[in-house]
Amino acid sequence: MSSENIATVTKMIESLPETAQTQLIEHLREYIASLQNELEWDNLVSKTQNNLIKAAKQAKQEIAQGKSQPMNYEKL
């Protein structure tokens, strides 16, 4: 984000009453934390995507060859 955009947002926040500023900052913290979690998740998935595809193909092949059996959820 450009410093011009940051300055604009800062001015907008500063124009609010202090209680509203406090609320807004708390919402921003939560929103940013949520975004960071999503980015971390996306990064993790992208790193493991090839392995997940490989495992899915292997499972599909084993099913086609009759080497698998349905999941018995009662045994879990």
MOVEN-V70100 format. One record per residue. N is the residue number from 0. RES is the residue in three letters. SS is DSSP state (H for helix, E for strand, - for the rest). PHI is phi as a letter, one per 30 degrees, with the letter a starting at -180 (none if undefined). Layout:
BEGIN
n=N res=RES ss=SS phi=PHI
n=N res=RES ss=SS phi=PHI
END
This chain:
BEGIN
n=0 res=MET ss=- phi=none
n=1 res=SER ss=- phi=d
n=2 res=SER ss=H phi=d
n=3 res=GLU ss=H phi=d
n=4 res=ASN ss=H phi=d
n=5 res=ILE ss=H phi=d
n=6 res=ALA ss=H phi=d
n=7 res=THR ss=H phi=d
n=8 res=VAL ss=H phi=d
n=9 res=THR ss=H phi=e
n=10 res=LYS ss=H phi=d
n=11 res=MET ss=H phi=d
n=12 res=ILE ss=H phi=d
n=13 res=GLU ss=H phi=d
n=14 res=SER ss=- phi=d
n=15 res=LEU ss=- phi=d
n=16 res=PRO ss=- phi=d
n=17 res=GLU ss=H phi=e
n=18 res=THR ss=H phi=d
n=19 res=ALA ss=H phi=d
n=20 res=GLN ss=H phi=e
n=21 res=THR ss=H phi=d
n=22 res=GLN ss=H phi=d
n=23 res=LEU ss=H phi=d
n=24 res=ILE ss=H phi=d
n=25 res=GLU ss=H phi=d
n=26 res=HIS ss=H phi=d
n=27 res=LEU ss=H phi=d
n=28 res=ARG ss=H phi=e
n=29 res=GLU ss=H phi=d
n=30 res=TYR ss=H phi=d
n=31 res=ILE ss=H phi=d
n=32 res=ALA ss=H phi=d
n=33 res=SER ss=H phi=d
n=34 res=LEU ss=H phi=d
n=35 res=GLN ss=H phi=d
n=36 res=ASN ss=H phi=d
n=37 res=GLU ss=H phi=d
n=38 res=LEU ss=H phi=d
n=39 res=GLU ss=H phi=d
n=40 res=TRP ss=H phi=d
n=41 res=ASP ss=H phi=e
n=42 res=ASN ss=H phi=d
n=43 res=LEU ss=H phi=d
n=44 res=VAL ss=H phi=d
n=45 res=SER ss=H phi=d
n=46 res=LYS ss=H phi=d
n=47 res=THR ss=H phi=c
n=48 res=GLN ss=H phi=e
n=49 res=ASN ss=H phi=d
n=50 res=ASN ss=H phi=d
n=51 res=LEU ss=H phi=d
n=52 res=ILE ss=H phi=d
n=53 res=LYS ss=H phi=d
n=54 res=ALA ss=H phi=d
n=55 res=ALA ss=H phi=d
n=56 res=LYS ss=H phi=d
n=57 res=GLN ss=H phi=d
n=58 res=ALA ss=H phi=d
n=59 res=LYS ss=H phi=d
n=60 res=GLN ss=H phi=d
n=61 res=GLU ss=H phi=d
n=62 res=ILE ss=H phi=d
n=63 res=ALA ss=H phi=d
n=64 res=GLN ss=- phi=d
n=65 res=GLY ss=- phi=i
n=66 res=LYS ss=- phi=c
n=67 res=SER ss=- phi=b
n=68 res=GLN ss=- phi=b
n=69 res=PRO ss=- phi=e
n=70 res=MET ss=- phi=d
n=71 res=ASN ss=- phi=c
n=72 res=TYR ss=H phi=d
n=73 res=GLU ss=H phi=d
n=74 res=LYS ss=H phi=d
n=75 res=LEU ss=- phi=d
END
